[in-house]
Every structure is written in structure tokens, then in C-alpha cells.
Amino acid sequence: MDWRAVWVVLALVLAGCGSVATGAETPGETLTPVPVPEVTDTPATLPPGVSGASVTDTDTLLDAHAAAIQGRSYTLTVDVRTGSERARRVIRVETPTRYLQRDTLAEPWGSATQFADGERLYTRTEYGSTVEYGRIESVSPPRSQTVQLSRAFLRLDEVRVAETRVGGEVAYELTGQYPIHPAVETMENVTLRAVVEPDGFVRSLNVSYTRRSDYVRTNVTRSFAYTDVDATTVKRPVWVDREFNDTGERP
């Protein structure tokens, strides 16, 4: 497998092949990142777009999520499993243009790393015993297809909403099980859990389902979790200075 193939496979697995119905990002092990020490059945102040028994407006909720994370540092871990394929993406974000992203594919093993220093994006791709480096003269903020797909996953006309705590602060746990997803008919046997803070920040989400496509059914699990919010810093990787000089050129 050459380095371009590694990028393509990682992109397909971690981008979900472009839709919920076709597949999904490929995670490693399912995350259960936010423990639930206490749960109260009658929440007081709910996140935007959430009622006591449903998500009434996913656009409002996810717009609030984007606003809540805007300008903050964080570490985002995304795991996806599609059938036998597994992949993980870890993004450490100090600012929208200074971040370190590492994608790993379990089998066949490969990894792709991106470091953005505010001006340039440096890449490192590893497969077998071969390592390739590259650079791009512009930087765009990092993205996660799984987080974006939350707009579909959380479109729930019936969900259990209960109060919980994250770091001692009030948050809300959304849980549900569905023979068929209320908004996506190609998702069957759905189990979902999300932890959402009062301002709409979706702290974590874990969803497993069977994807129906023609005559094929594939088990899929997606999960993401935000950690180290307001406490993530990004150091310049050693390989950037070793492989590139101050102008970004290879020595």
C-alpha cells in the first residue's frame, strides 16, 4: 500500500464515505468517556433544541455546540468501527489554525499526521517501513465527519433526558434505543448515548447501529469525546524541524 492509498483509506473510514447510510468513520474501541455518577430524571434548564423527551431542533443544538467550542482549545478523540475496519482520529487544537491531528488505521496499519503552525500544514504518512512527508501552504481548521453527523444522529423525536454531572457541573445525558432510527431509515438496531452541557456543548456521543445497504448489513460504531477543554496546547513535532527548514522547504 503506497502513501496515497493510506490517505484514501483513512479518509474513507474517518469521513464515513460521505453519508450515514454508506458507512461511517471507523473507530477503534468504543468510547465511554464521561462517567455518569448521578442521574436525575427531571432536568431543570435544558440545552438549546432539547426538550424533556426529545431533541426538537438539531440545527439549534449543533449551532449552539459550535458556538460553545469556538475559540477554545480542546482535544477531540473520534473512534469508528465499520465491520472489521477500525480507525481513530485524535485532534489537539490550540487555536483553529494551530493543531496536531493524527489518524490511525488498525488493519492494515497506517497513520497520517498533520501539524498546522498557523501558516503551513505539514504532513507525515507512515505505512510499513516507509514514511512520507509533505506540506501545504495554507491552513484550514480541522474537522470531524462524526461530529458533523450528529445533526442526523441526534434527530430524535423520543429520547430519555436525564441530569448528570461533568467535572462537578450540571450536564444532560441523552439515551435511546431504536429498532430503526427515527430520522435515518437505513440505521437499524440503534443505541445512542450523548452528554450535552446546558449551553449546547456536546461533550461526548456514542452511537452503534446496523447499516442497511441493499442486501448487506454492516455493524457500525461511532463515538467522540472532547477532553482538556481550555487546557490543550500543541508543541511543534520534532519531525517538522528535522525534515523542513524555516521556510517550509525540505533541506
Secondary structure, DSSP 4 states (H G I P E B T S, - for coil): --HHHHHHHHHHHHHGGGSTTT-----SSPP--S--S--BSS-SSPPTTB-SSSBS-HHHHHHHHHHHHTT--EEEEEEEEETTEEEEEEEEEEETTEEEEEEEETTTTEEEEEEEESS-EEEEEEETTEEEEEEES-------HHHHTHHHHT--SS-EEEEEEETTEEEEEEEEEEEE-SS-TTEEEEEEEEEE-TTS-EEEEEEEEEEEETTEEEEEEEEEEEESTT----PPPHHHHHHS-TTS---
